[in-house]
Amino acid sequence: ETLLFYHPAVWWLSGCLRSERELCCDELAVKATGERITYASTLESLSRARSATKRPVLAAGLGQDKKPTLSRVRHILGLTPTQRK
């Protein structure tokens, strides 16, 4: 990643791997506690608190998942993403 930092494919692949790592960590946390709903609720609460203090930055987050917490919560609860029409 360091050698090919400016290559867009490396950015894309790095983002995919980062998302998969998050999902793996979520699964480990749920497996350790056995509380899927509590964990999902905690993620949502933390996301709300973080977004309340976040200031918008021009062009920040371009090309990223617009709702990463929602995707994580759906994965934790075993829900499939809704299809866009």
Secondary structure as UniProt FT lines:
FT   TURN            3..6
FT   HELIX           8..33
FT   HELIX           36..53
FT   TURN            58..63
FT   HELIX           68..77
//
